[in-house]
């Protein structure tokens, strides 16, 4: 499909730089494609009233690590400052990363992370990495001098919270972001971007859902920095998704299959939870336990198997995430929903408001829709 079909104009002042307080006070646009009233304005704290006893919600329990590192390239007496954003762990000591400026790095060169001045003698040589591979778009593979827990500790000490570029370009990271950019469910370290739909949840909201008879289940998908990359191709067939590692346990798979068998619906909290659920589902919609990479790319025409409802934030124009929600509820429906949200001063992106989407009943299976390179 043409990528420009997913473009729209967004005023700069709609981009939220801080989350709503309390989190569940954020606005919620309810989108029901096949109902007479397609769009309804609510609040996130209304979610229990919008669900039925026996439904289940699925959240992503990944935890954001301080994946943004600053260092220097060591090449004789010449020093070049390098900014690194880790995006996918390959082994105990190896990470895929995006670097800037990439042109200043060659395979085999070393980056030293830590406090530094222009004098090499003043460098705090706390963590070194060698460029093992160099790819396109500023992507490299880094082999670190440390591995396992020692590497994790060094990244925790030297790294910074990887705020999305549309926030980081407008203000600096501060102590609030260490709390604000983690969900209530964050438990499994490995993400370099937050599963932002989960940022809306509070203990009070979880308690209200439990009282309503809605079960909560957890999956893991370690969100990579590729989620922020623009789609530069003119056609969706030419876009390559970066792989992300996900896990669904046997217990969770069984519980979700039981929900479906009893007539309950599955609500995915966020596109990340949806992507690992759809990766794990077979043609009949049965969810299987998985622990693997997924590169699933969902565009209009994809036949959803595992998810009935989707809670998600408002996404970037021309992004893979806007393509996904357009596949879920229909492109024209989502264009109308986003126009309504812009006109109604909804807050966009990671710290913004949310929408609750119902899956469109009619899906055109003749259209392209899924690529999974895992």
Phi and psi in degrees as a GROMACS rama.xvg file:
@    title "Ramachandran Plot"
@    xaxis  label "Phi"
@    yaxis  label "Psi"
@TYPE xy
-69.1435  131.58  UNK-2
-66.8865  -30.5756  UNK-3
-67.5438  -12.3043  UNK-4
-64.7288  -20.1401  UNK-5
-105.145  18.9962  UNK-6
-93.2871  150.467  UNK-7
-160.449  160.625  UNK-8
-91.7119  129.489  UNK-9
-125.735  119.277  UNK-10
-61.4676  141.48  UNK-11
-58.1989  -33.19  UNK-12
-75.0371  -1.95161  UNK-13
-85.0115  -9.40143  UNK-14
-81.372  117.922  UNK-15
-76.9689  130.507  UNK-16
-100.245  -12.6564  UNK-17
-140.875  149.66  UNK-18
-74.3286  159.906  UNK-19
-68.2623  145.29  UNK-20
-121.967  125.904  UNK-21
-67.9171  164.118  UNK-22
-58.3163  -40.8333  UNK-23
-79.4453  5.16145  UNK-24
-85.746  -1.94017  UNK-25
-62.0932  152.751  UNK-26
-74.8027  153.687  UNK-27
-134.956  117.298  UNK-28
-93.9214  114.791  UNK-29
-88.2063  121.718  UNK-30
-115.748  113.87  UNK-31
-123.637  93.5557  UNK-32
-57.7175  -37.0267  UNK-33
-102.342  16.6172  UNK-34
-104.615  156.067  UNK-35
-57.6601  -40.1748  UNK-36
-102.758  97.9454  UNK-37
-71.6204  -37.1198  UNK-38
-120.166  130.46  UNK-39
-136.972  134.107  UNK-40
-91.4916  122.639  UNK-41
-137.113  -167.165  UNK-42
-120.043  156.563  UNK-43
-59.1843  -35.9884  UNK-44
-66.1829  -10.7799  UNK-45
-80.9791  -3.93258  UNK-46
-52.2011  -43.289  UNK-47
-57.2304  -34.8286  UNK-48
-70.9619  -19.1124  UNK-49
-93.4066  -4.49079  UNK-50
-114.002  168.829  UNK-51
-117.046  149.416  UNK-52
-54.0649  135.45  UNK-53
98.2849  -14.2801  UNK-54
-71.7692  163.929  UNK-55
-134.117  141.263  UNK-56
-111.769  146.866  UNK-57
-122.28  122.236  UNK-58
-113.33  157.249  UNK-59
-96.6842  121.102  UNK-60
-96.6999  18.5137  UNK-61
-65.0133  152.865  UNK-62
-119.081  132.927  UNK-63
-74.2066  131.233  UNK-64
-99.0256  158.807  UNK-65
-74.9322  78.8289  UNK-66
-86.6331  -1.01221  UNK-67
-97.3403  119.818  UNK-68
-122.616  144.953  UNK-69
-117.618  135.111  UNK-70
-153.294  -169.904  UNK-71
-130.124  143.72  UNK-72
-80.8147  132.493  UNK-73
-101.61  110.275  UNK-74
-140.464  89.1194  UNK-75
61.7556  -128.019  UNK-76
-90.1499  -8.69575  UNK-77
-83.1389  135.304  UNK-78
-121.331  132.303  UNK-79
-128.689  129.805  UNK-80
-78.5364  133.195  UNK-81
-126.546  130.513  UNK-82
-102.631  131.207  UNK-83
-124.668  135.06  UNK-84
-121.723  110.369  UNK-85
-65.8734  144.301  UNK-86
-136.861  -16.072  UNK-87
-160.071  125.97  UNK-88
-79.0461  131.892  UNK-89
-102.037  -30.1076  UNK-90
-161.948  -173.255  UNK-91
-59.5684  -27.723  UNK-92
-124.855  4.31126  UNK-93
-124.519  133.908  UNK-94
-130.003  143.69  UNK-95
-83.0553  143.915  UNK-96
-151.923  158.011  UNK-97
-102.749  135.116  UNK-98
-125.837  151.726  UNK-99
-139.452  134.321  UNK-100
-82.2325  127.039  UNK-101
-65.5629  -29.6935  UNK-102
-66.0214  -16.2664  UNK-103
-88.2774  2.70272  UNK-104
-117.976  139.914  UNK-105
-122.436  156.872  UNK-106
-59.8061  134.981  UNK-107
95.6724  -13.5685  UNK-108
-80.5373  161.37  UNK-109
-113.498  142.183  UNK-110
-114.714  134.108  UNK-111
-112.612  124.217  UNK-112
-102.982  142.68  UNK-113
142.225  -174.211  UNK-114
-72.5081  135.539  UNK-115
-148.755  152.814  UNK-116
-118.802  -171.337  UNK-117
-70.9406  -13.2943  UNK-118
-93.4117  127.649  UNK-119
-60.6894  -28.2812  UNK-120
-66.8496  -21.0163  UNK-121
-94.4051  0.0252498  UNK-122
-68.7665  137.539  UNK-123
-90.7419  98.9071  UNK-124
-80.5744  69.6138  UNK-125
-88.5368  -29.2959  UNK-126
-153.584  122.469  UNK-127
-113.944  150.585  UNK-128
-142.81  144.257  UNK-129
-106.947  139.921  UNK-130
-76.1384  107.219  UNK-131
-86.7272  -34.6187  UNK-132
-145.197  156.12  UNK-133
-134.817  124.737  UNK-134
-114.755  -154.44  UNK-135
-91.9704  159.594  UNK-136
65.2862  27.05  UNK-137
80.1903  11.9905  UNK-138
-87.5957  136.73  UNK-139
-135.462  165.965  UNK-140
-112.297  127.01  UNK-141
-110.798  130.583  UNK-142
-100.484  114.175  UNK-143
-87.4995  154.682  UNK-144
-70.7639  -26.5839  UNK-145
-101.838  165.684  UNK-146
-144.143  164.549  UNK-147
58.1649  -135.891  UNK-148
-62.9255  -33.8061  UNK-149
-64.9786  -39.5162  UNK-150
-68.3121  -41.8776  UNK-151
-58.8549  -42.0915  UNK-152
-65.1586  -40.2532  UNK-153
-66.6383  -41.3494  UNK-154
-64.1351  -41.668  UNK-155
-60.7668  -37.6599  UNK-156
-78.9042  -38.1495  UNK-157
-99.4863  -18.9306  UNK-158
-84.9025  169.434  UNK-159
-127.026  154.904  UNK-160
-60.1867  126.343  UNK-161
-83.2327  73.2368  UNK-162
-59.5679  145.916  UNK-163
-56.642  147.556  UNK-164
-59.4053  -30.0297  UNK-165
-75.4741  -10.556  UNK-166
-99.3904  -46.3839  UNK-167
-60.769  -28.3155  UNK-168
-75.2774  -13.3704  UNK-169
-108.154  -21.4873  UNK-170
-160.039  160.56  UNK-171
-81.3834  160.198  UNK-172
-68.2189  144.051  UNK-173
-140.852  -178.405  UNK-174
-61.3545  -30.058  UNK-175
-61.6527  -34.5591  UNK-176
-66.055  -26.8691  UNK-177
-60.9094  -30.2426  UNK-178
-93.4899  -44.6897  UNK-179
-66.1985  -30.8607  UNK-180
-94.3302  19.2436  UNK-181
-120.622  141.551  UNK-182
-81.2111  166.141  UNK-183
-59.518  -24.9165  UNK-184
-98.9954  -0.160938  UNK-185
-58.8627  120.834  UNK-186
-145.616  -28.8589  UNK-187
-107.741  103.123  UNK-188
-63.6205  140.511  UNK-189
155.902  -13.8181  UNK-190
-84.9882  149.418  UNK-191
-114.557  9.84669  UNK-192
-151.172  145.231  UNK-193
-76.4442  145.415  UNK-194
-76.7098  89.1692  UNK-195
-68.4039  -22.6226  UNK-196
-62.1933  -30.4143  UNK-197
-71.2251  -14.3479  UNK-198
-66.7806  -17.1959  UNK-199
-80.6964  -9.80434  UNK-200
-87.1612  140.341  UNK-201
-125.188  162.654  UNK-202
-56.4993  -37.0534  UNK-203
-64.0444  -40.6043  UNK-204
-67.1623  -41.6494  UNK-205
-62.1948  -41.2128  UNK-206
-64.0674  -39.9025  UNK-207
-66.2114  -37.823  UNK-208
-65.1789  -42.4409  UNK-209
-62.4362  -41.9955  UNK-210
-63.6772  -32.21  UNK-211
-73.3991  -14.6787  UNK-212
91.8442  22.2284  UNK-213
-100.704  121.596  UNK-214
-80.9828  150.035  UNK-215
-118.03  128.312  UNK-216
-127.349  155.011  UNK-217
-119.019  137.935  UNK-218
-125.855  172.96  UNK-219
-127.531  129.269  UNK-220
-138.562  116.017  UNK-221
-77.9917  103.643  UNK-222
-68.8695  131.93  UNK-223
-100.4  166.102  UNK-224
-67.0679  -15.9961  UNK-225
-59.9143  -19.4317  UNK-226
-62.3897  -22.5232  UNK-227
-94.03  -6.90154  UNK-228
-72.0835  134.346  UNK-229
-70.5127  154.011  UNK-230
-84.8345  109.063  UNK-231
-90.9101  -16.963  UNK-232
-71.8803  158.191  UNK-233
-85.0381  -20.2849  UNK-234
-129.35  141.816  UNK-235
-61.7577  -27.122  UNK-236
-63.3923  -21.0152  UNK-237
-98.347  3.60432  UNK-238
-92.853  136.465  UNK-239
-106.227  124.089  UNK-240
-83.7606  142.42  UNK-241
-80.784  141.807  UNK-242
-74.6631  145.531  UNK-243
-132.731  145.65  UNK-244
-91.4481  132.641  UNK-245
-135.4  157.457  UNK-246
-138.967  132.715  UNK-247
-126.907  123.639  UNK-248
-78.4582  163.747  UNK-249
-59.2169  -41.0803  UNK-250
-63.3323  -44.6977  UNK-251
-67.1404  -43.4195  UNK-252
-58.8203  -44.5432  UNK-253
-64.0548  -41.2652  UNK-254
-64.731  -40.3362  UNK-255
-71.1018  -38.4139  UNK-256
-64.3199  -36.0126  UNK-257
-67.2564  -38.0494  UNK-258
-57.2353  -48.8591  UNK-259
-62.6222  -42.488  UNK-260
-62.6708  -30.031  UNK-261
-89.4009  3.00348  UNK-262
91.2365  6.67136  UNK-263
-80.7959  161.465  UNK-264
-102.089  154.379  UNK-265
-108.387  119.906  UNK-266
-103.801  118.4  UNK-267
-87.1965  125.55  UNK-268
-88.9366  97.444  UNK-269
97.8251  155.424  UNK-270
-70.683  -24.1366  UNK-271
-69.9289  -44.9436  UNK-272
-60.7686  -41.0804  UNK-273
-62.0962  -41.4347  UNK-274
-65.6533  -38.0133  UNK-275
-76.7702  -32.8729  UNK-276
-64.2436  -44.5334  UNK-277
-69.5246  -31.3568  UNK-278
-63.7447  -36.2274  UNK-279
-86.0601  -11.1831  UNK-280
-88.9389  139.992  UNK-281
-89.726  -174.168  UNK-282
-61.8666  -26.9628  UNK-283
-85.1109  -6.991  UNK-284
94.1182  -0.997207  UNK-285
-73.823  132.477  UNK-286
-93.0416  131.529  UNK-287
-111.276  150.975  UNK-288
-64.8748  141.109  UNK-289
-141.397  157.163  UNK-290
-152.947  87.0224  UNK-291
-162.669  171.088  UNK-292
-74.6389  149.201  UNK-293
-134.106  139.367  UNK-294
-122.403  26.9057  UNK-295
-58.3474  132.319  UNK-296
-124.282  113.124  UNK-297
-108.473  122.41  UNK-298
-131.601  168.475  UNK-299
-52.1394  135.406  UNK-300
109.361  -17.1765  UNK-301
-67.4988  137.098  UNK-302
-95.655  109.52  UNK-303
-71.7593  138.724  UNK-304
-113.888  -33.1175  UNK-305
-111.169  -22.3796  UNK-306
-118.075  134.16  UNK-307
-102.831  -34.527  UNK-308
-133.436  150.637  UNK-309
-136.083  123.761  UNK-310
-100.355  121.947  UNK-311
-151.86  160.388  UNK-312
-81.903  -178.512  UNK-313
-92.2089  130.784  UNK-314
-105.849  171.511  UNK-315
-67.3859  147.235  UNK-316
-59.8391  146.632  UNK-317
61.8285  17.8598  UNK-318
-93.6314  157.906  UNK-319
-63.0226  -26.3721  UNK-320
-74.4362  -38.1586  UNK-321
-67.742  -32.9979  UNK-322
-62.9491  -41.4928  UNK-323
-63.3329  -48.5297  UNK-324
-66.8519  -28.8474  UNK-325
-69.5191  -33.9372  UNK-326
-67.1497  -34.9337  UNK-327
-74.1126  -47.0322  UNK-328
-116.003  -0.724865  UNK-329
101.885  136.152  UNK-330
-62.9976  -47.439  UNK-331
-65.4534  -38.2507  UNK-332
-60.4746  -43.0598  UNK-333
-73.3113  -32.4409  UNK-334
-63.7093  -40.3052  UNK-335
-65.3777  -41.9046  UNK-336
-63.8446  -41.9025  UNK-337
-70.353  -36.4837  UNK-338
-63.1085  -40.8051  UNK-339
-63.2356  -42.7569  UNK-340
-65.9434  -40.2206  UNK-341
-66.4388  -45.1256  UNK-342
-65.7905  -30.2737  UNK-343
-92.9171  12.0185  UNK-344
61.9019  33.7086  UNK-345
-65.465  152.067  UNK-346
-94.2887  135.562  UNK-347
-106.048  157.703  UNK-348
76.7439  -157.537  UNK-349
-55.459  -42.744  UNK-350
-97.819  12.9819  UNK-351
-92.8999  -161.338  UNK-352
-81.1629  -175.282  UNK-353
-133.016  167.239  UNK-354
-133.571  148.037  UNK-355
-109.462  114.272  UNK-356
-106.289  134.566  UNK-357
-95.6581  139.009  UNK-358
-66.3385  133.079  UNK-359
-64.5518  139.84  UNK-360
-69.4339  -44.045  UNK-361
-94.1566  120.3  UNK-362
-117.898  133.938  UNK-363
-87.9046  97.1271  UNK-364
-72.3682  -6.01479  UNK-365
-78.1052  -16.3107  UNK-366
-82.4389  153.86  UNK-367
-66.4998  149.793  UNK-368
-156.277  -22.5641  UNK-369
-139.857  134.309  UNK-370
-132.218  124.28  UNK-371
-130.013  107.675  UNK-372
-94.4628  8.98508  UNK-373
